[in-house]
Amino acid sequence: MTDDVGNLILERLRRMDDRLINIEGDMCDMKTRMAAVEEHIGGMFIAVSGVNSRLDRLTDRAQRIERRLDLTDAR
């Protein structure tokens, strides 16, 4: 009787160990994918920053052109 219980417990522990190994592999994959996503988001922030900088310069240039051509409202 005790051997049967011991075997059942060992079998259950083996199944749990196999499942944990699968979970560890999945977590490793998730970490890799998450790192790739974080790198991609970082690249997007840099790209948006560059676009904002170019837009600021374009706005400054448009304002200078308007002043030179007297297209602005005198206030």
N, CA, C, O and CB atoms as a CASP TS submission, in Angstrom:
PFRMAT TS
TARGET T0000
AUTHOR 0000-0000-0000
METHOD Language model
MODEL 1
PARENT N/A
ATOM      1  N   MET     1       0.812  -1.192   0.000  1.00  0.00           N
ATOM      2  CA  MET     1       0.000   0.000   0.000  1.00  0.00           C
ATOM      3  C   MET     1       0.858   1.259   0.000  1.00  0.00           C
ATOM      4  O   MET     1       0.603   2.186  -0.769  1.00  0.00           O
ATOM      5  CB  MET     1      -0.925  -0.004   1.192  1.00  0.00           C
ATOM      6  N   THR     2       1.883   1.296   0.869  1.00  0.00           N
ATOM      7  CA  THR     2       2.734   2.479   0.928  1.00  0.00           C
ATOM      8  C   THR     2       3.565   2.634  -0.341  1.00  0.00           C
ATOM      9  O   THR     2       3.885   3.754  -0.739  1.00  0.00           O
ATOM     10  CB  THR     2       3.648   2.410   2.144  1.00  0.00           C
ATOM     11  N   ASP     3       3.919   1.509  -0.983  1.00  0.00           N
ATOM     12  CA  ASP     3       4.658   1.591  -2.248  1.00  0.00           C
ATOM     13  C   ASP     3       3.794   2.222  -3.328  1.00  0.00           C
ATOM     14  O   ASP     3       4.280   3.012  -4.137  1.00  0.00           O
ATOM     15  CB  ASP     3       5.131   0.195  -2.696  1.00  0.00           C
ATOM     16  N   ASP     4       2.516   1.875  -3.341  1.00  0.00           N
ATOM     17  CA  ASP     4       1.598   2.465  -4.327  1.00  0.00           C
ATOM     18  C   ASP     4       1.479   3.971  -4.119  1.00  0.00           C
ATOM     19  O   ASP     4       1.497   4.744  -5.076  1.00  0.00           O
ATOM     20  CB  ASP     4       0.205   1.806  -4.235  1.00  0.00           C
ATOM     21  N   VAL     5       1.359   4.372  -2.871  1.00  0.00           N
ATOM     22  CA  VAL     5       1.250   5.802  -2.574  1.00  0.00           C
ATOM     23  C   VAL     5       2.553   6.507  -2.948  1.00  0.00           C
ATOM     24  O   VAL     5       2.539   7.592  -3.530  1.00  0.00           O
ATOM     25  CB  VAL     5       0.918   6.031  -1.073  1.00  0.00           C
ATOM     26  N   GLY     6       3.669   5.883  -2.609  1.00  0.00           N
ATOM     27  CA  GLY     6       4.971   6.461  -2.954  1.00  0.00           C
ATOM     28  C   GLY     6       5.148   6.595  -4.457  1.00  0.00           C
ATOM     29  O   GLY     6       5.655   7.607  -4.940  1.00  0.00           O
ATOM     30  N   ASN     7       4.725   5.561  -5.206  1.00  0.00           N
ATOM     31  CA  ASN     7       4.818   5.609  -6.665  1.00  0.00           C
ATOM     32  C   ASN     7       3.917   6.697  -7.239  1.00  0.00           C
ATOM     33  O   ASN     7       4.308   7.400  -8.170  1.00  0.00           O
ATOM     34  CB  ASN     7       4.449   4.251  -7.267  1.00  0.00           C
ATOM     35  N   LEU     8       2.719   6.839  -6.691  1.00  0.00           N
ATOM     36  CA  LEU     8       1.802   7.875  -7.144  1.00  0.00           C
ATOM     37  C   LEU     8       2.388   9.265  -6.907  1.00  0.00           C
ATOM     38  O   LEU     8       2.299  10.147  -7.761  1.00  0.00           O
ATOM     39  CB  LEU     8       0.454   7.740  -6.434  1.00  0.00           C
ATOM     40  N   ILE     9       2.983   9.442  -5.740  1.00  0.00           N
ATOM     41  CA  ILE     9       3.590  10.732  -5.419  1.00  0.00           C
ATOM     42  C   ILE     9       4.766  11.019  -6.349  1.00  0.00           C
ATOM     43  O   ILE     9       4.898  12.132  -6.857  1.00  0.00           O
ATOM     44  CB  ILE     9       4.052  10.762  -3.951  1.00  0.00           C
ATOM     45  N   LEU    10       5.618  10.022  -6.573  1.00  0.00           N
ATOM     46  CA  LEU    10       6.758  10.196  -7.475  1.00  0.00           C
ATOM     47  C   LEU    10       6.300  10.514  -8.902  1.00  0.00           C
ATOM     48  O   LEU    10       6.872  11.373  -9.572  1.00  0.00           O
ATOM     49  CB  LEU    10       7.631   8.934  -7.472  1.00  0.00           C
ATOM     50  N   GLU    11       5.266   9.809  -9.350  1.00  0.00           N
ATOM     51  CA  GLU    11       4.736  10.069 -10.695  1.00  0.00           C
ATOM     52  C   GLU    11       4.196  11.488 -10.793  1.00  0.00           C
ATOM     53  O   GLU    11       4.422  12.176 -11.789  1.00  0.00           O
ATOM     54  CB  GLU    11       3.630   9.056 -11.049  1.00  0.00           C
ATOM     55  N   ARG    12       3.498  11.916  -9.780  1.00  0.00           N
ATOM     56  CA  ARG    12       2.959  13.286  -9.747  1.00  0.00           C
ATOM     57  C   ARG    12       4.093  14.312  -9.755  1.00  0.00           C
ATOM     58  O   ARG    12       4.025  15.311 -10.472  1.00  0.00           O
ATOM     59  CB  ARG    12       2.065  13.489  -8.497  1.00  0.00           C
ATOM     60  N   LEU    13       5.124  14.068  -8.965  1.00  0.00           N
ATOM     61  CA  LEU    13       6.271  14.975  -8.915  1.00  0.00           C
ATOM     62  C   LEU    13       6.991  15.032 -10.265  1.00  0.00           C
ATOM     63  O   LEU    13       7.449  16.098 -10.677  1.00  0.00           O
ATOM     64  CB  LEU    13       7.249  14.537  -7.815  1.00  0.00           C
ATOM     65  N   ARG    14       7.093  13.900 -10.949  1.00  0.00           N
ATOM     66  CA  ARG    14       7.724  13.881 -12.276  1.00  0.00           C
ATOM     67  C   ARG    14       6.919  14.720 -13.271  1.00  0.00           C
ATOM     68  O   ARG    14       7.490  15.467 -14.066  1.00  0.00           O
ATOM     69  CB  ARG    14       7.857  12.427 -12.791  1.00  0.00           C
ATOM     70  N   ARG    15       5.603  14.594 -13.223  1.00  0.00           N
ATOM     71  CA  ARG    15       4.750  15.396 -14.101  1.00  0.00           C
ATOM     72  C   ARG    15       4.919  16.889 -13.809  1.00  0.00           C
ATOM     73  O   ARG    15       5.007  17.712 -14.720  1.00  0.00           O
ATOM     74  CB  ARG    15       3.274  14.985 -13.938  1.00  0.00           C
ATOM     75  N   MET    16       4.961  17.211 -12.524  1.00  0.00           N
ATOM     76  CA  MET    16       5.142  18.613 -12.144  1.00  0.00           C
ATOM     77  C   MET    16       6.493  19.127 -12.626  1.00  0.00           C
ATOM     78  O   MET    16       6.599  20.260 -13.097  1.00  0.00           O
ATOM     79  CB  MET    16       5.022  18.780 -10.618  1.00  0.00           C
ATOM     80  N   ASP    17       7.519  18.298 -12.510  1.00  0.00           N
ATOM     81  CA  ASP    17       8.857  18.687 -12.961  1.00  0.00           C
ATOM     82  C   ASP    17       8.871  18.926 -14.466  1.00  0.00           C
ATOM     83  O   ASP    17       9.465  19.896 -14.936  1.00  0.00           O
ATOM     84  CB  ASP    17       9.889  17.609 -12.586  1.00  0.00           C
ATOM     85  N   ASP    18       8.223  18.053 -15.219  1.00  0.00           N
ATOM     86  CA  ASP    18       8.145  18.233 -16.676  1.00  0.00           C
ATOM     87  C   ASP    18       7.427  19.530 -17.034  1.00  0.00           C
ATOM     88  O   ASP    18       7.853  20.253 -17.935  1.00  0.00           O
ATOM     89  CB  ASP    18       7.425  17.040 -17.327  1.00  0.00           C
ATOM     90  N   ARG    19       6.349  19.819 -16.333  1.00  0.00           N
ATOM     91  CA  ARG    19       5.602  21.047 -16.605  1.00  0.00           C
ATOM     92  C   ARG    19       6.438  22.280 -16.254  1.00  0.00           C
ATOM     93  O   ARG    19       6.399  23.282 -16.969  1.00  0.00           O
ATOM     94  CB  ARG    19       4.280  21.057 -15.813  1.00  0.00           C
ATOM     95  N   LEU    20       7.181  22.207 -15.175  1.00  0.00           N
ATOM     96  CA  LEU    20       8.034  23.331 -14.793  1.00  0.00           C
ATOM     97  C   LEU    20       9.138  23.568 -15.822  1.00  0.00           C
ATOM     98  O   LEU    20       9.500  24.713 -16.096  1.00  0.00           O
ATOM     99  CB  LEU    20       8.649  23.082 -13.415  1.00  0.00           C
ATOM    100  N   ILE    21       9.665  22.502 -16.382  1.00  0.00           N
ATOM    101  CA  ILE    21      10.682  22.641 -17.422  1.00  0.00           C
ATOM    102  C   ILE    21      10.079  23.354 -18.635  1.00  0.00           C
ATOM    103  O   ILE    21      10.716  24.227 -19.224  1.00  0.00           O
ATOM    104  CB  ILE    21      11.250  21.249 -17.828  1.00  0.00           C
ATOM    105  N   ASN    22       8.855  22.984 -19.005  1.00  0.00           N
ATOM    106  CA  ASN    22       8.177  23.655 -20.124  1.00  0.00           C
ATOM    107  C   ASN    22       7.943  25.133 -19.813  1.00  0.00           C
ATOM    108  O   ASN    22       8.120  25.990 -20.678  1.00  0.00           O
ATOM    109  CB  ASN    22       6.833  22.962 -20.435  1.00  0.00           C
ATOM    110  N   ILE    23       7.551  25.421 -18.594  1.00  0.00           N
ATOM    111  CA  ILE    23       7.305  26.806 -18.192  1.00  0.00           C
ATOM    112  C   ILE    23       8.608  27.605 -18.224  1.00  0.00           C
ATOM    113  O   ILE    23       8.606  28.763 -18.641  1.00  0.00           O
ATOM    114  CB  ILE    23       6.673  26.859 -16.779  1.00  0.00           C
ATOM    115  N   GLU    24       9.705  27.015 -17.796  1.00  0.00           N
ATOM    116  CA  GLU    24      11.000  27.701 -17.839  1.00  0.00           C
ATOM    117  C   GLU    24      11.379  28.044 -19.270  1.00  0.00           C
ATOM    118  O   GLU    24      11.867  29.142 -19.539  1.00  0.00           O
ATOM    119  CB  GLU    24      12.095  26.834 -17.198  1.00  0.00           C
ATOM    120  N   GLY    25      11.159  27.113 -20.191  1.00  0.00           N
ATOM    121  CA  GLY    25      11.458  27.380 -21.598  1.00  0.00           C
ATOM    122  C   GLY    25      10.590  28.498 -22.150  1.00  0.00           C
ATOM    123  O   GLY    25      11.064  29.365 -22.883  1.00  0.00           O
ATOM    124  N   ASP    26       9.312  28.467 -21.789  1.00  0.00           N
ATOM    125  CA  ASP    26       8.403  29.528 -22.244  1.00  0.00           C
ATOM    126  C   ASP    26       8.823  30.880 -21.682  1.00  0.00           C
ATOM    127  O   ASP    26       8.778  31.887 -22.389  1.00  0.00           O
ATOM    128  CB  ASP    26       6.954  29.213 -21.831  1.00  0.00           C
ATOM    129  N   MET    27       9.225  30.910 -20.434  1.00  0.00           N
ATOM    130  CA  MET    27       9.644  32.175 -19.816  1.00  0.00           C
ATOM    131  C   MET    27      10.901  32.717 -20.483  1.00  0.00           C
ATOM    132  O   MET    27      11.040  33.928 -20.655  1.00  0.00           O
ATOM    133  CB  MET    27       9.888  31.985 -18.310  1.00  0.00           C
ATOM    134  N   CYS    28      11.805  31.840 -20.853  1.00  0.00           N
ATOM    135  CA  CYS    28      13.024  32.274 -21.547  1.00  0.00           C
ATOM    136  C   CYS    28      12.653  32.907 -22.886  1.00  0.00           C
ATOM    137  O   CYS    28      13.194  33.948 -23.259  1.00  0.00           O
ATOM    138  CB  CYS    28      13.999  31.077 -21.762  1.00  0.00           C
ATOM    139  N   ASP    29      11.725  32.272 -23.606  1.00  0.00           N
ATOM    140  CA  ASP    29      11.256  32.836 -24.876  1.00  0.00           C
ATOM    141  C   ASP    29      10.583  34.189 -24.658  1.00  0.00           C
ATOM    142  O   ASP    29      10.802  35.124 -25.428  1.00  0.00           O
ATOM    143  CB  ASP    29      10.282  31.867 -25.567  1.00  0.00           C
ATOM    144  N   MET    30       9.772  34.293 -23.624  1.00  0.00           N
ATOM    145  CA  MET    30       9.067  35.545 -23.342  1.00  0.00           C
ATOM    146  C   MET    30      10.050  36.669 -22.999  1.00  0.00           C
ATOM    147  O   MET    30       9.857  37.813 -23.410  1.00  0.00           O
ATOM    148  CB  MET    30       8.069  35.346 -22.188  1.00  0.00           C
ATOM    149  N   LYS    31      11.089  36.342 -22.256  1.00  0.00           N
ATOM    150  CA  LYS    31      12.098  37.352 -21.922  1.00  0.00           C
ATOM    151  C   LYS    31      12.785  37.867 -23.185  1.00  0.00           C
ATOM    152  O   LYS    31      13.019  39.067 -23.331  1.00  0.00           O
ATOM    153  CB  LYS    31      13.143  36.771 -20.947  1.00  0.00           C
ATOM    154  N   THR    32      13.100  36.963 -24.077  1.00  0.00           N
ATOM    155  CA  THR    32      13.748  37.353 -25.331  1.00  0.00           C
ATOM    156  C   THR    32      12.832  38.250 -26.155  1.00  0.00           C
ATOM    157  O   THR    32      13.262  39.274 -26.685  1.00  0.00           O
ATOM    158  CB  THR    32      14.143  36.110 -26.144  1.00  0.00           C
ATOM    159  N   ARG    33      11.569  37.855 -26.258  1.00  0.00           N
ATOM    160  CA  ARG    33      10.613  38.653 -27.029  1.00  0.00           C
ATOM    161  C   ARG    33      10.386  40.010 -26.377  1.00  0.00           C
ATOM    162  O   ARG    33      10.271  41.019 -27.072  1.00  0.00           O
ATOM    163  CB  ARG    33       9.278  37.907 -27.169  1.00  0.00           C
ATOM    164  N   MET    34      10.323  40.045 -25.063  1.00  0.00           N
ATOM    165  CA  MET    34      10.104  41.305 -24.353  1.00  0.00           C
ATOM    166  C   MET    34      11.286  42.245 -24.557  1.00  0.00           C
ATOM    167  O   MET    34      11.096  43.452 -24.710  1.00  0.00           O
ATOM    168  CB  MET    34       9.879  41.049 -22.852  1.00  0.00           C
ATOM    169  N   ALA    35      12.480  41.718 -24.561  1.00  0.00           N
ATOM    170  CA  ALA    35      13.658  42.549 -24.805  1.00  0.00           C
ATOM    171  C   ALA    35      13.596  43.148 -26.210  1.00  0.00           C
ATOM    172  O   ALA    35      13.947  44.311 -26.407  1.00  0.00           O
ATOM    173  CB  ALA    35      14.955  41.724 -24.626  1.00  0.00           C
ATOM    174  N   ALA    36      13.151  42.354 -27.183  1.00  0.00           N
ATOM    175  CA  ALA    36      13.030  42.863 -28.550  1.00  0.00           C
ATOM    176  C   ALA    36      11.981  43.974 -28.625  1.00  0.00           C
ATOM    177  O   ALA    36      12.179  44.972 -29.318  1.00  0.00           O
ATOM    178  CB  ALA    36      12.666  41.720 -29.520  1.00  0.00           C
ATOM    179  N   VAL    37      10.871  43.802 -27.916  1.00  0.00           N
ATOM    180  CA  VAL    37       9.824  44.822 -27.903  1.00  0.00           C
ATOM    181  C   VAL    37      10.348  46.104 -27.257  1.00  0.00           C
ATOM    182  O   VAL    37      10.096  47.198 -27.761  1.00  0.00           O
ATOM    183  CB  VAL    37       8.573  44.311 -27.150  1.00  0.00           C
ATOM    184  N   GLU    38      11.066  45.977 -26.159  1.00  0.00           N
ATOM    185  CA  GLU    38      11.617  47.155 -25.483  1.00  0.00           C
ATOM    186  C   GLU    38      12.601  47.895 -26.389  1.00  0.00           C
ATOM    187  O   GLU    38      12.609  49.126 -26.421  1.00  0.00           O
ATOM    188  CB  GLU    38      12.312  46.746 -24.170  1.00  0.00           C
ATOM    189  N   GLU    39      13.427  47.156 -27.123  1.00  0.00           N
ATOM    190  CA  GLU    39      14.364  47.789 -28.052  1.00  0.00           C
ATOM    191  C   GLU    39      13.610  48.514 -29.158  1.00  0.00           C
ATOM    192  O   GLU    39      13.985  49.620 -29.550  1.00  0.00           O
ATOM    193  CB  GLU    39      15.318  46.745 -28.657  1.00  0.00           C
ATOM    194  N   HIS    40      12.564  47.900 -29.652  1.00  0.00           N
ATOM    195  CA  HIS    40      11.769  48.512 -30.720  1.00  0.00           C
ATOM    196  C   HIS    40      11.105  49.804 -30.223  1.00  0.00           C
ATOM    197  O   HIS    40      11.110  50.814 -30.927  1.00  0.00           O
ATOM    198  CB  HIS    40      10.695  47.518 -31.234  1.00  0.00           C
ATOM    199  N   ILE    41      10.546  49.773 -29.034  1.00  0.00           N
ATOM    200  CA  ILE    41       9.913  50.969 -28.466  1.00  0.00           C
ATOM    201  C   ILE    41      10.950  52.067 -28.261  1.00  0.00           C
ATOM    202  O   ILE    41      10.669  53.236 -28.524  1.00  0.00           O
ATOM    203  CB  ILE    41       9.213  50.635 -27.127  1.00  0.00           C
ATOM    204  N   GLY    42      12.136  51.711 -27.798  1.00  0.00           N
ATOM    205  CA  GLY    42      13.199  52.695 -27.639  1.00  0.00           C
ATOM    206  C   GLY    42      13.561  53.344 -28.963  1.00  0.00           C
ATOM    207  O   GLY    42      13.775  54.554 -29.028  1.00  0.00           O
ATOM    208  N   GLY    43      13.632  52.542 -30.018  1.00  0.00           N
ATOM    209  CA  GLY    43      13.908  53.080 -31.338  1.00  0.00           C
ATOM    210  C   GLY    43      12.816  54.017 -31.818  1.00  0.00           C
ATOM    211  O   GLY    43      13.085  55.023 -32.475  1.00  0.00           O
ATOM    212  N   MET    44      11.579  53.672 -31.481  1.00  0.00           N
ATOM    213  CA  MET    44      10.459  54.538 -31.874  1.00  0.00           C
ATOM    214  C   MET    44      10.529  55.879 -31.155  1.00  0.00           C
ATOM    215  O   MET    44      10.250  56.912 -31.763  1.00  0.00           O
ATOM    216  CB  MET    44       9.115  53.853 -31.575  1.00  0.00           C
ATOM    217  N   PHE    45      10.893  55.888 -29.884  1.00  0.00           N
ATOM    218  CA  PHE    45      11.027  57.147 -29.148  1.00  0.00           C
ATOM    219  C   PHE    45      12.103  58.032 -29.780  1.00  0.00           C
ATOM    220  O   PHE    45      11.931  59.245 -29.905  1.00  0.00           O
ATOM    221  CB  PHE    45      11.363  56.874 -27.668  1.00  0.00           C
ATOM    222  N   ILE    46      13.193  57.421 -30.167  1.00  0.00           N
ATOM    223  CA  ILE    46      14.269  58.185 -30.813  1.00  0.00           C
ATOM    224  C   ILE    46      13.781  58.759 -32.137  1.00  0.00           C
ATOM    225  O   ILE    46      14.061  59.914 -32.458  1.00  0.00           O
ATOM    226  CB  ILE    46      15.518  57.294 -31.042  1.00  0.00           C
ATOM    227  N   ALA    47      13.049  57.953 -32.907  1.00  0.00           N
ATOM    228  CA  ALA    47      12.536  58.425 -34.199  1.00  0.00           C
ATOM    229  C   ALA    47      11.553  59.577 -34.001  1.00  0.00           C
ATOM    230  O   ALA    47      11.615  60.568 -34.728  1.00  0.00           O
ATOM    231  CB  ALA    47      11.856  57.272 -34.967  1.00  0.00           C
ATOM    232  N   VAL    48      10.659  59.463 -33.042  1.00  0.00           N
ATOM    233  CA  VAL    48       9.689  60.531 -32.780  1.00  0.00           C
ATOM    234  C   VAL    48      10.407  61.792 -32.326  1.00  0.00           C
ATOM    235  O   VAL    48      10.023  62.899 -32.704  1.00  0.00           O
ATOM    236  CB  VAL    48       8.659  60.088 -31.716  1.00  0.00           C
ATOM    237  N   SER    49      11.430  61.632 -31.532  1.00  0.00           N
ATOM    238  CA  SER    49      12.207  62.783 -31.081  1.00  0.00           C
ATOM    239  C   SER    49      12.837  63.504 -32.273  1.00  0.00           C
ATOM    240  O   SER    49      12.846  64.734 -32.327  1.00  0.00           O
ATOM    241  CB  SER    49      13.297  62.341 -30.085  1.00  0.00           C
ATOM    242  N   GLY    50      13.359  62.741 -33.220  1.00  0.00           N
ATOM    243  CA  GLY    50      13.949  63.341 -34.415  1.00  0.00           C
ATOM    244  C   GLY    50      12.913  64.076 -35.249  1.00  0.00           C
ATOM    245  O   GLY    50      13.188  65.158 -35.768  1.00  0.00           O
ATOM    246  N   VAL    51      11.737  63.503 -35.379  1.00  0.00           N
ATOM    247  CA  VAL    51      10.666  64.154 -36.141  1.00  0.00           C
ATOM    248  C   VAL    51      10.251  65.452 -35.455  1.00  0.00           C
ATOM    249  O   VAL    51      10.064  66.471 -36.119  1.00  0.00           O
ATOM    250  CB  VAL    51       9.445  63.209 -36.293  1.00  0.00           C
ATOM    251  N   ASN    52      10.108  65.420 -34.149  1.00  0.00           N
ATOM    252  CA  ASN    52       9.743  66.633 -33.411  1.00  0.00           C
ATOM    253  C   ASN    52      10.789  67.730 -33.596  1.00  0.00           C
ATOM    254  O   ASN    52      10.447  68.903 -33.746  1.00  0.00           O
ATOM    255  CB  ASN    52       9.572  66.317 -31.918  1.00  0.00           C
ATOM    256  N   SER    53      12.048  67.349 -33.586  1.00  0.00           N
ATOM    257  CA  SER    53      13.118  68.318 -33.777  1.00  0.00           C
ATOM    258  C   SER    53      13.038  68.948 -35.165  1.00  0.00           C
ATOM    259  O   SER    53      13.183  70.161 -35.313  1.00  0.00           O
ATOM    260  CB  SER    53      14.484  67.654 -33.572  1.00  0.00           C
ATOM    261  N   ARG    54      12.809  68.125 -36.169  1.00  0.00           N
ATOM    262  CA  ARG    54      12.693  68.655 -37.530  1.00  0.00           C
ATOM    263  C   ARG    54      11.483  69.566 -37.671  1.00  0.00           C
ATOM    264  O   ARG    54      11.555  70.590 -38.350  1.00  0.00           O
ATOM    265  CB  ARG    54      12.602  67.513 -38.540  1.00  0.00           C
ATOM    266  N   LEU    55      10.371  69.205 -37.037  1.00  0.00           N
ATOM    267  CA  LEU    55       9.178  70.049 -37.092  1.00  0.00           C
ATOM    268  C   LEU    55       9.428  71.396 -36.421  1.00  0.00           C
ATOM    269  O   LEU    55       8.966  72.429 -36.906  1.00  0.00           O
ATOM    270  CB  LEU    55       7.992  69.341 -36.428  1.00  0.00           C
ATOM    271  N   ASP    56      10.152  71.387 -35.314  1.00  0.00           N
ATOM    272  CA  ASP    56      10.482  72.645 -34.638  1.00  0.00           C
ATOM    273  C   ASP    56      11.301  73.551 -35.556  1.00  0.00           C
ATOM    274  O   ASP    56      11.028  74.747 -35.658  1.00  0.00           O
ATOM    275  CB  ASP    56      11.258  72.371 -33.330  1.00  0.00           C
ATOM    276  N   ARG    57      12.296  72.983 -36.219  1.00  0.00           N
ATOM    277  CA  ARG    57      13.112  73.782 -37.141  1.00  0.00           C
ATOM    278  C   ARG    57      12.287  74.296 -38.316  1.00  0.00           C
ATOM    279  O   ARG    57      12.474  75.427 -38.764  1.00  0.00           O
ATOM    280  CB  ARG    57      14.292  72.956 -37.658  1.00  0.00           C
ATOM    281  N   LEU    58      11.376  73.464 -38.814  1.00  0.00           N
ATOM    282  CA  LEU    58      10.520  73.878 -39.921  1.00  0.00           C
ATOM    283  C   LEU    58       9.604  75.028 -39.498  1.00  0.00           C
ATOM    284  O   LEU    58       9.383  75.963 -40.267  1.00  0.00           O
ATOM    285  CB  LEU    58       9.685  72.689 -40.426  1.00  0.00           C
ATOM    286  N   THR    59       9.079  74.958 -38.289  1.00  0.00           N
ATOM    287  CA  THR    59       8.237  76.037 -37.767  1.00  0.00           C
ATOM    288  C   THR    59       9.031  77.337 -37.675  1.00  0.00           C
ATOM    289  O   THR    59       8.540  78.401 -38.051  1.00  0.00           O
ATOM    290  CB  THR    59       7.666  75.661 -36.385  1.00  0.00           C
ATOM    291  N   ASP    60      10.248  77.243 -37.177  1.00  0.00           N
ATOM    292  CA  ASP    60      11.102  78.441 -37.085  1.00  0.00           C
ATOM    293  C   ASP    60      11.360  79.033 -38.469  1.00  0.00           C
ATOM    294  O   ASP    60      11.304  80.250 -38.647  1.00  0.00           O
ATOM    295  CB  ASP    60      12.446  78.098 -36.398  1.00  0.00           C
ATOM    296  N   ARG    61      11.639  78.186 -39.433  1.00  0.00           N
ATOM    297  CA  ARG    61      11.888  78.676 -40.791  1.00  0.00           C
ATOM    298  C   ARG    61      10.635  79.342 -41.365  1.00  0.00           C
ATOM    299  O   ARG    61      10.736  80.398 -41.990  1.00  0.00           O
ATOM    300  CB  ARG    61      12.342  77.519 -41.706  1.00  0.00           C
ATOM    301  N   ALA    62       9.472  78.750 -41.165  1.00  0.00           N
ATOM    302  CA  ALA    62       8.225  79.331 -41.681  1.00  0.00           C
ATOM    303  C   ALA    62       7.963  80.693 -41.040  1.00  0.00           C
ATOM    304  O   ALA    62       7.515  81.622 -41.713  1.00  0.00           O
ATOM    305  CB  ALA    62       7.032  78.381 -41.421  1.00  0.00           C
ATOM    306  N   GLN    63       8.239  80.812 -39.745  1.00  0.00           N
ATOM    307  CA  GLN    63       8.044  82.099 -39.073  1.00  0.00           C
ATOM    308  C   GLN    63       8.989  83.166 -39.623  1.00  0.00           C
ATOM    309  O   GLN    63       8.585  84.315 -39.803  1.00  0.00           O
ATOM    310  CB  GLN    63       8.252  81.946 -37.563  1.00  0.00           C
ATOM    311  N   ARG    64      10.242  82.798 -39.891  1.00  0.00           N
ATOM    312  CA  ARG    64      11.190  83.750 -40.482  1.00  0.00           C
ATOM    313  C   ARG    64      10.730  84.193 -41.864  1.00  0.00           C
ATOM    314  O   ARG    64      10.807  85.376 -42.196  1.00  0.00           O
ATOM    315  CB  ARG    64      12.592  83.129 -40.570  1.00  0.00           C
ATOM    316  N   ILE    65      10.254  83.257 -42.664  1.00  0.00           N
ATOM    317  CA  ILE    65       9.764  83.592 -44.008  1.00  0.00           C
ATOM    318  C   ILE    65       8.574  84.542 -43.909  1.00  0.00           C
ATOM    319  O   ILE    65       8.497  85.523 -44.648  1.00  0.00           O
ATOM    320  CB  ILE    65       9.367  82.309 -44.786  1.00  0.00           C
ATOM    321  N   GLU    66       7.643  84.251 -42.994  1.00  0.00           N
ATOM    322  CA  GLU    66       6.477  85.125 -42.829  1.00  0.00           C
ATOM    323  C   GLU    66       6.900  86.535 -42.423  1.00  0.00           C
ATOM    324  O   GLU    66       6.338  87.513 -42.916  1.00  0.00           O
ATOM    325  CB  GLU    66       5.517  84.543 -41.782  1.00  0.00           C
ATOM    326  N   ARG    67       7.875  86.647 -41.537  1.00  0.00           N
ATOM    327  CA  ARG    67       8.350  87.967 -41.112  1.00  0.00           C
ATOM    328  C   ARG    67       8.990  88.721 -42.267  1.00  0.00           C
ATOM    329  O   ARG    67       8.742  89.914 -42.445  1.00  0.00           O
ATOM    330  CB  ARG    67       9.348  87.831 -39.961  1.00  0.00           C
ATOM    331  N   ARG    68       9.808  88.039 -43.047  1.00  0.00           N
ATOM    332  CA  ARG    68      10.490  88.690 -44.167  1.00  0.00           C
ATOM    333  C   ARG    68       9.511  89.160 -45.245  1.00  0.00           C
ATOM    334  O   ARG    68       9.719  90.196 -45.877  1.00  0.00           O
ATOM    335  CB  ARG    68      11.508  87.739 -44.778  1.00  0.00           C
ATOM    336  N   LEU    69       8.467  88.403 -45.441  1.00  0.00           N
ATOM    337  CA  LEU    69       7.487  88.758 -46.474  1.00  0.00           C
ATOM    338  C   LEU    69       6.326  89.601 -45.919  1.00  0.00           C
ATOM    339  O   LEU    69       5.357  89.888 -46.623  1.00  0.00           O
ATOM    340  CB  LEU    69       6.936  87.488 -47.119  1.00  0.00           C
ATOM    341  N   ASP    70       6.444  89.976 -44.688  1.00  0.00           N
ATOM    342  CA  ASP    70       5.386  90.751 -44.002  1.00  0.00           C
ATOM    343  C   ASP    70       4.029  90.066 -44.112  1.00  0.00           C
ATOM    344  O   ASP    70       3.020  90.710 -44.398  1.00  0.00           O
ATOM    345  CB  ASP    70       5.294  92.171 -44.589  1.00  0.00           C
ATOM    346  N   LEU    71       4.016  88.783 -43.888  1.00  0.00           N
ATOM    347  CA  LEU    71       2.760  88.016 -43.931  1.00  0.00           C
ATOM    348  C   LEU    71       2.142  87.864 -42.550  1.00  0.00           C
ATOM    349  O   LEU    71       1.035  87.340 -42.425  1.00  0.00           O
ATOM    350  CB  LEU    71       3.002  86.636 -44.536  1.00  0.00           C
ATOM    351  N   THR    72       2.821  88.303 -41.537  1.00  0.00           N
ATOM    352  CA  THR    72       2.281  88.153 -40.174  1.00  0.00           C
ATOM    353  C   THR    72       1.438  89.347 -39.823  1.00  0.00           C
ATOM    354  O   THR    72       1.643  90.443 -40.345  1.00  0.00           O
ATOM    355  CB  THR    72       3.408  87.979 -39.140  1.00  0.00           C
ATOM    356  N   ASP    73       0.501  89.136 -38.947  1.00  0.00           N
ATOM    357  CA  ASP    73      -0.338  90.228 -38.446  1.00  0.00           C
ATOM    358  C   ASP    73       0.473  91.045 -37.459  1.00  0.00           C
ATOM    359  O   ASP    73       1.117  90.493 -36.567  1.00  0.00           O
ATOM    360  CB  ASP    73      -1.643  89.687 -37.779  1.00  0.00           C
ATOM    361  N   ALA    74       0.444  92.359 -37.618  1.00  0.00           N
ATOM    362  CA  ALA    74       1.160  93.229 -36.683  1.00  0.00           C
ATOM    363  C   ALA    74       0.320  93.360 -35.426  1.00  0.00           C
ATOM    364  O   ALA    74      -0.793  93.884 -35.460  1.00  0.00           O
ATOM    365  CB  ALA    74       1.455  94.634 -37.311  1.00  0.00           C
ATOM    366  N   ARG    75       0.858  92.886 -34.334  1.00  0.00           N
ATOM    367  CA  ARG    75       0.135  92.943 -33.059  1.00  0.00           C
ATOM    368  C   ARG    75       0.999  93.548 -32.002  1.00  0.00           C
ATOM    369  O   ARG    75       0.569  93.683 -30.856  1.00  0.00           O
ATOM    370  CB  ARG    75      -0.328  91.560 -32.623  1.00  0.00           C
TER
END
